[in-house]
Protein backbone atom coordinates (compact mmCIF):
# COMPACT_ATOMS: atom_id res chain seq x y z
CA UNK A 1 0.00 0.00 0.00
CA UNK A 2 1.36 3.40 -0.99
CA UNK A 3 1.55 6.49 1.17
CA UNK A 4 -1.45 8.12 -0.50
CA UNK A 5 -3.62 5.09 0.26
CA UNK A 6 -2.38 4.99 3.85
CA UNK A 7 -3.19 8.69 4.27
CA UNK A 8 -6.68 8.19 2.90
CA UNK A 9 -7.29 5.24 5.25
CA UNK A 10 -6.18 7.31 8.25
CA UNK A 11 -8.42 10.19 7.22
CA UNK A 12 -11.38 7.84 6.88
CA UNK A 13 -10.77 6.23 10.26
CA UNK A 14 -10.48 9.64 11.93
CA UNK A 15 -13.73 10.86 10.35
CA UNK A 16 -15.55 7.67 11.39
CA UNK A 17 -14.36 7.78 15.01
CA UNK A 18 -16.54 9.87 17.35
CA UNK A 19 -14.48 12.23 19.49
CA UNK A 20 -14.83 11.90 23.26
CA UNK A 21 -12.58 11.34 26.26
CA UNK A 22 -12.45 7.59 25.72
CA UNK A 23 -11.37 7.93 22.07
CA UNK A 24 -9.15 11.02 22.50
CA UNK A 25 -5.92 9.06 22.84
CA UNK A 26 -6.71 6.88 19.80
CA UNK A 27 -7.59 9.89 17.64
CA UNK A 28 -4.42 11.62 18.83
CA UNK A 29 -2.31 8.70 17.61
CA UNK A 30 -4.16 8.60 14.28
CA UNK A 31 -3.71 12.33 13.67
CA UNK A 32 -0.03 12.15 14.61
CA UNK A 33 0.45 9.28 12.13
CA UNK A 34 -1.43 11.23 9.47
CA UNK A 35 0.76 14.31 9.95
CA UNK A 36 3.95 12.25 9.70
CA UNK A 37 2.83 10.42 6.55
CA UNK A 38 1.70 13.66 4.87
CA UNK A 39 5.09 15.17 5.66
CA UNK A 40 6.83 12.12 4.19
CA UNK A 41 4.70 12.28 1.04
CA UNK A 42 5.46 15.98 0.56
CA UNK A 43 9.18 15.35 0.97
CA UNK A 44 9.05 12.55 -1.61
CA UNK A 45 7.04 14.46 -4.20
CA UNK A 46 8.75 17.82 -3.66
CA UNK A 47 6.92 21.14 -3.70
CA UNK A 48 4.48 21.29 -6.62
CA UNK A 49 6.59 18.96 -8.78
CA UNK A 50 9.74 20.99 -8.19
CA UNK A 51 8.66 24.19 -9.90
CA UNK A 52 9.28 26.84 -7.28
CA UNK A 53 8.65 30.55 -7.35
CA UNK A 54 11.68 32.30 -5.92
CA UNK A 55 10.73 35.87 -5.03
CA UNK A 56 13.24 38.04 -3.22
CA UNK A 57 11.68 39.92 -0.31
CA UNK A 58 12.31 43.62 -0.62
CA UNK A 59 10.92 46.78 0.96
CA UNK A 60 9.62 47.23 4.48
CA UNK A 61 7.03 44.42 4.44
CA UNK A 62 5.59 41.77 2.10
CA UNK A 63 1.91 41.03 1.42
CA UNK A 64 0.55 37.96 -0.41
CA UNK A 65 -2.73 38.30 -2.31
CA UNK A 66 -4.55 34.96 -2.06
CA UNK A 67 -7.59 34.15 -4.15
CA UNK A 68 -9.05 31.84 -6.74
CA UNK A 69 -8.58 32.56 -10.45
CA UNK A 70 -10.27 35.61 -11.97
CA UNK A 71 -11.06 37.22 -8.62
CA UNK A 72 -9.22 40.37 -9.69
CA UNK A 73 -5.78 40.08 -8.08
CA UNK A 74 -3.90 41.24 -11.17
CA UNK A 75 -6.20 44.22 -11.63
CA UNK A 76 -5.79 45.18 -7.98
CA UNK A 77 -2.02 44.94 -7.93
CA UNK A 78 -1.79 47.01 -11.12
CA UNK A 79 -3.97 49.68 -9.53
CA UNK A 80 -1.89 49.73 -6.35
CA UNK A 81 1.68 49.35 -7.55
CA UNK A 82 4.17 49.66 -10.35
CA UNK A 83 3.70 46.04 -11.40
CA UNK A 84 2.52 45.03 -14.84
CA UNK A 85 0.53 41.86 -14.27
CA UNK A 86 -1.30 40.28 -17.19
CA UNK A 87 -5.05 40.75 -16.94
CA UNK A 88 -7.74 38.85 -18.82
CA UNK A 89 -11.35 37.77 -18.50
CA UNK A 90 -10.47 34.09 -18.18
CA UNK A 91 -8.91 31.85 -15.58
CA UNK A 92 -5.19 31.39 -14.95
CA UNK A 93 -4.02 34.68 -16.49
CA UNK A 94 -1.34 35.06 -13.81
CA UNK A 95 1.22 32.37 -14.56
CA UNK A 96 4.06 33.46 -12.30
CA UNK A 97 4.38 35.30 -9.03
CA UNK A 98 4.41 38.96 -9.97
CA UNK A 99 5.75 41.37 -7.34
CA UNK A 100 4.81 45.01 -7.21
CA UNK A 101 5.79 47.79 -4.80
CA UNK A 102 3.15 49.90 -3.07
CA UNK A 103 4.36 53.18 -1.59
CA UNK A 104 2.20 54.28 1.34
CA UNK A 105 2.94 56.56 4.30
CA UNK A 106 6.59 56.55 3.27
CA UNK A 107 6.79 52.74 3.38
CA UNK A 108 7.65 50.38 0.53
CA UNK A 109 5.20 47.45 0.76
CA UNK A 110 5.91 44.54 -1.57
CA UNK A 111 2.71 42.93 -2.85
CA UNK A 112 2.90 39.48 -4.42
CA UNK A 113 0.30 38.69 -7.04
CA UNK A 114 0.45 34.89 -6.91
CA UNK A 115 -1.22 32.56 -9.41
CA UNK A 116 -4.86 31.89 -8.63
CA UNK A 117 -5.34 29.02 -6.23
CA UNK A 118 -7.48 26.07 -7.21
CA UNK A 119 -8.95 23.37 -5.03
CA UNK A 120 -6.29 20.84 -4.16
CA UNK A 121 -3.45 23.38 -4.38
CA UNK A 122 -1.83 22.04 -1.21
CA UNK A 123 -1.81 18.60 -2.82
CA UNK A 124 0.16 19.91 -5.77
CA UNK A 125 -2.57 20.73 -8.32
CA UNK A 126 -1.75 23.66 -10.57
CA UNK A 127 1.70 24.15 -9.01
CA UNK A 128 -0.28 24.89 -5.86
CA UNK A 129 2.39 23.91 -3.36
CA UNK A 130 4.94 26.17 -5.02
CA UNK A 131 2.47 29.05 -4.89
CA UNK A 132 1.63 28.39 -1.26
CA UNK A 133 5.32 28.28 -0.40
CA UNK A 134 5.55 31.89 -1.53
CA UNK A 135 2.66 32.79 0.76
CA UNK A 136 4.60 31.33 3.71
CA UNK A 137 7.30 34.00 3.31
CA UNK A 138 4.87 36.95 3.51
CA UNK A 139 4.19 39.19 6.51
CA UNK A 140 0.45 39.42 5.82
CA UNK A 141 -2.09 37.36 3.87
CA UNK A 142 -4.86 39.22 2.06
CA UNK A 143 -7.81 37.02 1.12
CA UNK A 144 -9.28 38.57 -2.02
CA UNK A 145 -12.87 37.43 -2.56
CA UNK A 146 -15.38 38.16 -5.30
CA UNK A 147 -18.52 39.74 -3.93
CA UNK A 148 -20.41 36.93 -5.70
CA UNK A 149 -18.32 34.06 -4.27
CA UNK A 150 -17.85 34.76 -0.57
CA UNK A 151 -18.23 31.06 0.26
CA UNK A 152 -14.86 30.29 -1.33
CA UNK A 153 -13.13 31.92 1.64
CA UNK A 154 -13.42 28.67 3.58
CA UNK A 155 -11.73 26.71 0.82
CA UNK A 156 -8.88 29.21 0.67
CA UNK A 157 -8.32 28.82 4.40
CA UNK A 158 -8.32 25.04 4.05
CA UNK A 159 -5.68 25.20 1.31
CA UNK A 160 -3.42 27.40 3.43
CA UNK A 161 -3.95 25.18 6.49
CA UNK A 162 -3.01 22.10 4.46
CA UNK A 163 0.25 23.82 3.54
CA UNK A 164 1.13 24.52 7.20
CA UNK A 165 0.01 28.16 7.13
CA UNK A 166 -1.97 29.21 10.21
CA UNK A 167 -3.73 32.58 9.92
CA UNK A 168 -4.75 34.80 12.81
CA UNK A 169 -3.50 32.44 15.51
CA UNK A 170 -0.43 32.06 17.71
CA UNK A 171 1.96 29.11 17.96
CA UNK A 172 0.89 26.59 20.61
CA UNK A 173 2.78 26.78 23.89
CA UNK A 174 4.55 23.42 23.76
CA UNK A 175 8.09 22.88 25.05
CA UNK A 176 9.94 19.59 24.51
CA UNK A 177 13.32 18.64 25.96
CA UNK A 178 14.85 15.28 25.06
CA UNK A 179 16.61 13.29 27.75
CA UNK A 180 18.53 10.04 27.98
CA UNK A 181 16.02 7.86 29.86
CA UNK A 182 12.86 7.88 31.93
CA UNK A 183 10.24 7.82 29.18
CA UNK A 184 7.96 10.77 28.46
CA UNK A 185 7.08 13.04 31.38
CA UNK A 186 4.19 15.42 30.78
CA UNK A 187 3.56 18.67 32.66
CA UNK A 188 0.43 20.71 31.91
CA UNK A 189 -1.09 23.96 33.10
CA UNK A 190 -4.55 24.00 34.68
CA UNK A 191 -6.36 25.04 31.48
CA UNK A 192 -5.11 22.06 29.40
CA UNK A 193 -8.01 19.69 28.63
CA UNK A 194 -6.03 17.07 26.69
CA UNK A 195 -5.16 14.03 28.80
CA UNK A 196 -1.51 13.45 29.66
CA UNK A 197 -1.73 9.96 28.13
CA UNK A 198 -2.97 11.52 24.87
CA UNK A 199 -0.09 14.01 24.84
CA UNK A 200 2.45 11.26 25.51
CA UNK A 201 0.94 9.04 22.78
CA UNK A 202 1.15 11.83 20.20
CA UNK A 203 4.81 12.41 21.08
CA UNK A 204 5.61 8.72 20.71
CA UNK A 205 4.08 8.69 17.23
CA UNK A 206 6.47 11.52 16.35
CA UNK A 207 9.48 9.48 17.47
CA UNK A 208 9.99 10.71 21.04
CA UNK A 209 10.97 8.03 23.55
CA UNK A 210 12.47 9.95 26.46
CA UNK A 211 11.49 13.59 26.87
CA UNK A 212 10.09 16.23 29.18
CA UNK A 213 7.11 18.03 27.60
CA UNK A 214 5.31 21.06 29.00
CA UNK A 215 1.99 22.17 27.53
CA UNK A 216 0.30 25.44 28.46
CA UNK A 217 -3.04 26.60 27.07
CA UNK A 218 -6.15 24.69 26.03
CA UNK A 219 -4.90 23.34 22.71
CA UNK A 220 -6.61 20.85 20.43
CA UNK A 221 -4.88 17.68 19.23
CA UNK A 222 -4.16 19.37 15.89
CA UNK A 223 -2.57 22.36 17.66
CA UNK A 224 -0.50 20.01 19.82
CA UNK A 225 0.79 18.32 16.66
CA UNK A 226 1.59 21.74 15.18
CA UNK A 227 3.69 22.52 18.25
CA UNK A 228 5.54 19.21 18.08
CA UNK A 229 6.32 19.40 14.36
CA UNK A 230 7.37 23.07 14.68
CA UNK A 231 7.27 23.76 10.93
CA UNK A 232 4.09 25.82 10.74
CA UNK A 233 3.98 29.50 9.78
CA UNK A 234 1.70 31.88 11.69
CA UNK A 235 0.53 34.94 9.75
CA UNK A 236 -2.03 37.71 10.25
CA UNK A 237 -4.68 38.11 7.58
CA UNK A 238 -7.38 40.45 6.30
CA UNK A 239 -10.30 40.08 3.89
CA UNK A 240 -10.97 42.30 0.88
CA UNK A 241 -14.19 41.93 -1.10
CA UNK A 242 -13.70 42.86 -4.76
CA UNK A 243 -16.20 43.86 -7.47
CA UNK A 244 -18.36 45.65 -4.90
CA UNK A 245 -19.37 48.17 -7.57
CA UNK A 246 -21.27 45.44 -9.44
CA UNK A 247 -23.92 44.88 -6.77
CA UNK A 248 -27.04 46.86 -5.97
CA UNK A 249 -27.33 48.36 -2.51
CA UNK A 250 -30.26 46.00 -1.85
CA UNK A 251 -27.89 43.03 -2.28
CA UNK A 252 -25.42 44.29 0.33
CA UNK A 253 -27.22 42.65 3.32
CA UNK A 254 -26.94 39.30 1.50
CA UNK A 255 -23.20 39.80 1.06
CA UNK A 256 -22.82 40.71 4.73
CA UNK A 257 -24.75 37.61 5.78
CA UNK A 258 -22.57 35.47 3.49
CA UNK A 259 -19.49 36.89 5.21
CA UNK A 260 -20.88 36.08 8.65
CA UNK A 261 -21.59 32.52 7.55
CA UNK A 262 -17.90 31.97 6.79
CA UNK A 263 -16.80 33.63 10.04
CA UNK A 264 -15.90 37.10 8.74
CA UNK A 265 -17.23 40.22 10.45
CA UNK A 266 -18.53 42.46 7.61
CA UNK A 267 -17.25 45.50 9.49
CA UNK A 268 -13.73 44.02 9.38
CA UNK A 269 -13.79 43.35 5.62
CA UNK A 270 -12.68 46.02 3.13
CA UNK A 271 -15.01 46.48 0.16
CA UNK A 272 -13.24 47.55 -3.04
CA UNK A 273 -13.49 47.69 -6.80
CA UNK A 274 -10.09 47.11 -8.35
CA UNK A 275 -11.46 47.78 -11.84
CA UNK A 276 -13.07 51.10 -10.88
CA UNK A 277 -10.29 51.88 -8.37
CA UNK A 278 -12.76 52.47 -5.56
CA UNK A 279 -12.02 51.83 -1.89
CA UNK A 280 -8.28 51.61 -2.48
CA UNK A 281 -7.45 54.32 0.06
CA UNK A 282 -9.14 52.36 2.82
CA UNK A 283 -7.46 49.19 1.56
CA UNK A 284 -3.98 50.75 1.77
CA UNK A 285 -4.56 52.09 5.27
CA UNK A 286 -5.82 48.70 6.41
CA UNK A 287 -2.65 47.09 5.06
CA UNK A 288 -0.62 49.57 7.07
CA UNK A 289 -2.55 48.80 10.26
CA UNK A 290 -2.50 45.02 9.87
CA UNK A 291 1.23 45.00 9.13
CA UNK A 292 1.85 47.04 12.29
CA UNK A 293 4.09 49.56 10.54
CA UNK A 294 5.30 52.77 12.17
CA UNK A 295 7.10 55.84 10.79
CA UNK A 296 10.12 57.33 12.52
CA UNK A 297 11.32 60.69 11.21
CA UNK A 298 15.08 61.10 11.48
CA UNK A 299 16.48 64.38 12.75
CA UNK A 300 19.66 64.61 10.69
CA UNK A 301 22.57 66.79 11.85
CA UNK A 302 22.69 70.04 9.93
CA UNK A 303 19.70 69.11 7.77
CA UNK A 304 16.77 69.01 10.19
CA UNK A 305 13.92 66.49 10.31
CA UNK A 306 13.34 64.38 7.20
CA UNK A 307 9.56 64.02 6.88
CA UNK A 308 9.73 62.84 3.26
CA UNK A 309 11.46 59.50 3.72
CA UNK A 310 10.76 58.10 7.20
CA UNK A 311 12.45 55.09 8.68
CA UNK A 312 9.76 52.38 8.71
CA UNK A 313 9.73 49.80 11.51
CA UNK A 314 7.37 46.98 12.47
CA UNK A 315 5.65 46.89 15.85
CA UNK A 316 7.47 44.41 18.04
CA UNK A 317 10.70 45.42 16.34
CA UNK A 318 10.45 49.11 17.11
CA UNK A 319 13.22 49.82 19.62
CA UNK A 320 15.96 52.36 19.06
CA UNK A 321 18.28 49.37 18.70
CA UNK A 322 16.17 48.02 15.82
CA UNK A 323 16.25 51.48 14.24
CA UNK A 324 20.06 51.52 14.43
CA UNK A 325 20.25 48.12 12.73
CA UNK A 326 17.99 49.25 9.91
CA UNK A 327 19.95 52.48 9.46
CA UNK A 328 23.11 50.42 9.08
CA UNK A 329 26.60 51.81 8.81
CA UNK A 330 28.67 52.36 11.95
CA UNK A 331 25.92 53.92 14.07
CA UNK A 332 25.39 50.72 16.08
CA UNK A 333 29.00 50.73 17.27
CA UNK A 334 29.26 54.50 17.76
CA UNK A 335 25.90 54.98 19.51
CA UNK A 336 25.92 57.04 22.73
CA UNK A 337 22.25 57.89 23.23
CA UNK A 338 19.24 59.17 21.31
CA UNK A 339 16.75 61.98 21.72
CA UNK A 340 13.08 61.39 20.93
CA UNK A 341 10.19 63.81 20.43
CA UNK A 342 6.73 62.48 19.79
CA UNK A 343 4.14 59.92 20.99
CA UNK A 344 6.64 57.65 22.78
CA UNK A 345 8.44 60.48 24.62
CA UNK A 346 7.54 61.86 28.04
CA UNK A 347 8.70 65.27 26.84
CA UNK A 348 10.38 66.80 23.80
CA UNK A 349 13.99 65.79 23.24
CA UNK A 350 13.77 62.99 25.83
CA UNK A 351 17.12 61.21 26.16
CA UNK A 352 16.72 57.46 25.66
CA UNK A 353 18.80 54.32 25.25
CA UNK A 354 18.77 51.38 22.87
CA UNK A 355 15.78 49.65 24.48
CA UNK A 356 13.38 52.59 24.16
CA UNK A 357 10.28 51.61 22.14
CA UNK A 358 9.44 54.05 19.38
CA UNK A 359 5.92 54.86 18.19
CA UNK A 360 4.38 56.05 14.95
CA UNK A 361 5.57 59.54 13.92
CA UNK A 362 8.27 59.88 16.54
CA UNK A 363 11.19 62.14 15.70
CA UNK A 364 14.53 60.46 16.44
CA UNK A 365 17.96 62.04 16.71
CA UNK A 366 20.92 59.72 17.23
CA UNK A 367 23.90 61.05 19.15
CA UNK A 368 27.03 59.06 18.28
CA UNK A 369 30.72 59.10 19.02
CA UNK A 370 32.90 60.56 16.29
Secondary structure as the mmCIF struct_conf table of DSSP 4:
data_model
#
loop_
_struct_conf.conf_type_id
_struct_conf.id
_struct_conf.beg_label_comp_id
_struct_conf.beg_label_asym_id
_struct_conf.beg_label_seq_id
_struct_conf.end_label_comp_id
_struct_conf.end_label_asym_id
_struct_conf.end_label_seq_id
HELX_RH_AL_P HELX_RH_AL_P1 UNK A 3 UNK A 16
BEND BEND1 UNK A 17 UNK A 17
HELX_LH_PP_P HELX_LH_PP_P1 UNK A 18 UNK A 19
BEND BEND2 UNK A 20 UNK A 20
TURN_TY1_P TURN_TY1_P1 UNK A 21 UNK A 23
HELX_RH_AL_P HELX_RH_AL_P2 UNK A 24 UNK A 45
BEND BEND3 UNK A 47 UNK A 47
HELX_RH_3T_P HELX_RH_3T_P1 UNK A 48 UNK A 50
BEND BEND4 UNK A 59 UNK A 60
STRN STRN1 UNK A 61 UNK A 66
STRN STRN2 UNK A 68 UNK A 68
TURN_TY1_P TURN_TY1_P2 UNK A 69 UNK A 70
BEND BEND5 UNK A 71 UNK A 72
HELX_RH_AL_P HELX_RH_AL_P3 UNK A 73 UNK A 80
BEND BEND6 UNK A 81 UNK A 82
BEND BEND7 UNK A 89 UNK A 90
TURN_TY1_P TURN_TY1_P3 UNK A 91 UNK A 92
BEND BEND8 UNK A 96 UNK A 96
STRN STRN3 UNK A 98 UNK A 104
TURN_TY1_P TURN_TY1_P4 UNK A 105 UNK A 106
STRN STRN4 UNK A 107 UNK A 113
HELX_LH_PP_P HELX_LH_PP_P2 UNK A 114 UNK A 116
STRN STRN5 UNK A 117 UNK A 117
TURN_TY1_P TURN_TY1_P5 UNK A 119 UNK A 120
HELX_RH_3T_P HELX_RH_3T_P2 UNK A 121 UNK A 123
TURN_TY1_P TURN_TY1_P6 UNK A 124 UNK A 124
HELX_RH_3T_P HELX_RH_3T_P3 UNK A 125 UNK A 127
HELX_RH_AL_P HELX_RH_AL_P4 UNK A 128 UNK A 135
TURN_TY1_P TURN_TY1_P7 UNK A 136 UNK A 137
BEND BEND9 UNK A 139 UNK A 139
STRN STRN6 UNK A 140 UNK A 146
TURN_TY1_P TURN_TY1_P8 UNK A 147 UNK A 148
TURN_TY1_P TURN_TY1_P9 UNK A 150 UNK A 151
HELX_RH_AL_P HELX_RH_AL_P5 UNK A 152 UNK A 162
TURN_TY1_P TURN_TY1_P10 UNK A 163 UNK A 164
STRN STRN7 UNK A 165 UNK A 167
BEND BEND10 UNK A 168 UNK A 168
STRN STRN8 UNK A 173 UNK A 178
BEND BEND11 UNK A 180 UNK A 182
STRN STRN9 UNK A 184 UNK A 188
TURN_TY1_P TURN_TY1_P11 UNK A 190 UNK A 191
BEND BEND12 UNK A 194 UNK A 194
HELX_RH_AL_P HELX_RH_AL_P6 UNK A 196 UNK A 205
TURN_TY1_P TURN_TY1_P12 UNK A 206 UNK A 207
BEND BEND13 UNK A 209 UNK A 210
STRN STRN10 UNK A 211 UNK A 216
BEND BEND14 UNK A 217 UNK A 217
HELX_RH_AL_P HELX_RH_AL_P7 UNK A 221 UNK A 229
STRN STRN11 UNK A 233 UNK A 242
HELX_RH_3T_P HELX_RH_3T_P4 UNK A 244 UNK A 246
BEND BEND15 UNK A 247 UNK A 247
HELX_RH_3T_P HELX_RH_3T_P5 UNK A 249 UNK A 251
HELX_RH_AL_P HELX_RH_AL_P8 UNK A 252 UNK A 261
TURN_TY1_P TURN_TY1_P13 UNK A 262 UNK A 263
TURN_TY1_P TURN_TY1_P14 UNK A 266 UNK A 268
BEND BEND16 UNK A 269 UNK A 269
STRN STRN12 UNK A 270 UNK A 271
STRN STRN13 UNK A 273 UNK A 273
TURN_TY1_P TURN_TY1_P15 UNK A 274 UNK A 277
STRN STRN14 UNK A 278 UNK A 278
BEND BEND17 UNK A 279 UNK A 279
HELX_RH_AL_P HELX_RH_AL_P9 UNK A 280 UNK A 291
TURN_TY1_P TURN_TY1_P16 UNK A 292 UNK A 292
STRN STRN15 UNK A 293 UNK A 300
TURN_TY1_P TURN_TY1_P17 UNK A 301 UNK A 303
STRN STRN16 UNK A 304 UNK A 314
TURN_TY1_P TURN_TY1_P18 UNK A 315 UNK A 316
BEND BEND18 UNK A 317 UNK A 317
STRN STRN17 UNK A 319 UNK A 319
HELX_RH_AL_P HELX_RH_AL_P10 UNK A 320 UNK A 327
TURN_TY1_P TURN_TY1_P19 UNK A 329 UNK A 330
HELX_RH_AL_P HELX_RH_AL_P11 UNK A 331 UNK A 334
STRN STRN18 UNK A 335 UNK A 341
BEND BEND19 UNK A 342 UNK A 342
TURN_TY1_P TURN_TY1_P20 UNK A 343 UNK A 344
BEND BEND20 UNK A 346 UNK A 347
TURN_TY1_P TURN_TY1_P21 UNK A 348 UNK A 349
STRN STRN19 UNK A 350 UNK A 352
TURN_TY1_P TURN_TY1_P22 UNK A 354 UNK A 355
HELX_LH_PP_P HELX_LH_PP_P3 UNK A 356 UNK A 356
STRN STRN20 UNK A 357 UNK A 357
HELX_LH_PP_P HELX_LH_PP_P4 UNK A 358 UNK A 358
TURN_TY1_P TURN_TY1_P23 UNK A 360 UNK A 361
STRN STRN21 UNK A 362 UNK A 368
#
